[in-house]
């Protein structure tokens, strides 16, 4: 058989093989899948409508990995865009609190209500410590001689995971769980206190959108405020607990981070994590919540291919005053059923349009254009 004849036979087979490969690639959780027995949850649109003339405050907290004000602008824009086409009113440029956390703020009119966004950027707190790992950056170490004999050579995917997920992201969790824990927690307490004091509406719902490590940081801060010996800080903590009605968690890390707070003694039931501690302290507060806020909605978004994320497990959190929903999402394409980009799987929750739409519109969908 001639070469041309072989090519005529081979090309269709090759095309079929490529088509089969592409057919094995996809995003199995787009659209998202709400896990069985999850409780329906409202979206921000429904919360704003229920509040009427009372403003709603939405606090965003990024997770581990370096972020900048661009993260805040993009995250706010995605939620705002799902709610309406109205242009957001800009606040002054981001200003650092005394604790070193930057806050990006925007406002949006939705129907007859107002939504205030407050995006917390805590990345500057850990930046200097993480620079100690720069010498290990793939292809660009900081301690090489002229001949670059120490230049790391890694496969492209391994290099991306080492540089981003390990040296930049996991390093944040190590820093937070170590000697810097109290300083970072106190900076979060100060920032939350400043936001609550500037937006004291007692009956306006408070909504939280927190990513990975940011969830633990936020719950640690709120619990610390409720236990504070400072009357003003404790009062603001009670205000937050009273107003909090809806929490969205993306890339939940509480189960693995909670291991750092336990000893080696075997337990039938794990010790309380940061969220459980906050919920317990919240229940001890005077019952001043409105009928609208009697039940706190907890919603966890999880990409099953996110190596650093865990579902919420309703058995640990669900109670008469807490409703839990777990939502499975795909943040990037799965290739051949073998791998999804691990960096995108963990970092792209708020970049996922389906996640932004569920935050805005809830499940089932209500109040969106």
RAHUGI-V956947 format. One record per backbone hydrogen bond with DSSP energy under -1.0 kcal/mol. CO is the residue of the C=O (numbers start at 1). NH is the residue of the N-H. E is the energy in kcal/mol with one decimal. If there is no record, write none. Layout:
CO_NH_E, CO_NH_E
This chain:
2_6_-2.2, 3_7_-2.3, 4_8_-2.1, 5_9_-1.6, 6_10_-2.7, 7_11_-2.8, 10_14_-2.9, 11_15_-2.8, 12_16_-2.5, 13_17_-2.3, 14_18_-2.6, 15_19_-2.4, 16_20_-2.2, 17_21_-2.1, 18_22_-2.7, 19_23_-2.2, 22_25_-1.6, 26_334_-3.5, 27_30_-1.6, 33_328_-3.1, 35_38_-1.8, 41_363_-2.7, 43_47_-1.9, 44_48_-2.8, 45_49_-2.2, 46_50_-2.3, 47_51_-1.5, 51_54_-2.3, 56_116_-3.2, 57_207_-3.0, 58_118_-2.5, 59_209_-3.0, 60_120_-3.3, 61_211_-2.5, 68_71_-1.8, 69_73_-2.5, 70_74_-2.6, 71_75_-2.6, 72_76_-2.5, 73_77_-2.4, 74_78_-2.1, 75_79_-1.7, 76_80_-2.9, 77_81_-2.6, 78_82_-1.3, 79_83_-1.1, 80_84_-2.3, 89_107_-1.6, 95_103_-1.0, 97_100_-1.8, 101_97_-2.2, 102_121_-3.2, 104_119_-3.1, 106_117_-3.3, 107_89_-2.4, 108_115_-2.9, 110_113_-2.5, 113_110_-2.3, 114_56_-2.6, 115_108_-2.2, 116_58_-3.4, 117_106_-1.4, 118_60_-2.4, 119_104_-2.4, 120_62_-1.2, 121_102_-2.3, 122_125_-2.0, 123_126_-1.3, 126_130_-2.0, 127_131_-1.2, 129_132_-1.5, 130_133_-2.0, 131_134_-1.6, 133_136_-1.9, 134_137_-2.0, 137_140_-1.5, 145_148_-1.8, 148_151_-1.7, 155_159_-3.1, 156_160_-2.1, 157_161_-2.5, 158_162_-2.8, 159_163_-2.7, 160_164_-2.4, 161_166_-1.8, 162_167_-2.8, 164_169_-2.1, 165_170_-3.3, 166_171_-1.3, 169_172_-1.5, 169_173_-1.0, 170_174_-2.1, 171_175_-2.5, 172_176_-2.7, 173_177_-2.2, 178_181_-1.9, 180_184_-2.3, 181_185_-2.8, 182_186_-2.6, 183_187_-1.7, 184_188_-2.1, 185_189_-2.4, 186_190_-2.5, 187_191_-2.2, 188_192_-2.8, 189_193_-2.4, 190_194_-2.0, 191_195_-2.1, 192_196_-2.6, 193_197_-2.4, 194_198_-1.7, 205_57_-1.8, 206_245_-2.4, 206_246_-1.2, 207_59_-3.0, 208_248_-3.2, 209_61_-2.2, 210_250_-2.6, 211_214_-2.4, 212_215_-1.8, 213_217_-2.3, 214_218_-2.2, 215_219_-2.6, 216_220_-2.8, 217_221_-1.9, 218_222_-2.6, 219_223_-2.4, 220_224_-2.3, 221_225_-2.2, 222_226_-2.0, 223_227_-1.5, 230_234_-2.7, 231_235_-2.4, 232_236_-2.1, 233_237_-2.1, 234_238_-2.3, 235_239_-1.9, 236_240_-2.3, 237_241_-2.5, 238_242_-2.3, 239_243_-2.1, 240_244_-2.1, 243_206_-2.4, 245_297_-2.0, 246_208_-2.4, 247_299_-2.8, 248_210_-2.8, 249_301_-3.1, 250_212_-3.6, 252_310_-2.0, 253_257_-2.4, 254_258_-2.2, 257_260_-1.2, 258_261_-1.5, 259_262_-1.4, 273_277_-2.4, 274_278_-2.0, 275_279_-2.6, 276_280_-2.4, 277_281_-2.3, 278_282_-2.6, 279_283_-1.8, 282_285_-1.2, 286_288_-1.8, 290_293_-1.5, 291_294_-1.1, 296_323_-2.9, 297_247_-2.8, 298_325_-2.3, 299_249_-3.5, 300_327_-3.1, 301_251_-2.4, 302_329_-2.0, 303_306_-2.9, 306_309_-1.5, 313_316_-2.1, 314_318_-3.0, 319_322_-1.9, 321_296_-2.9, 322_319_-2.1, 323_298_-3.3, 324_39_-2.2, 325_300_-2.7, 326_35_-2.7, 327_302_-2.8, 328_33_-2.4, 334_26_-2.0, 335_338_-2.7, 335_339_-1.3, 339_335_-3.3, 341_345_-2.5, 342_346_-1.2, 343_347_-2.4, 344_348_-2.0, 349_352_-1.3, 352_356_-2.0, 353_357_-2.2, 354_358_-1.8, 355_359_-2.4, 356_360_-2.0, 357_361_-3.1, 358_362_-2.5, 359_44_-2.4, 360_45_-2.6, 361_366_-2.2, 363_41_-1.7
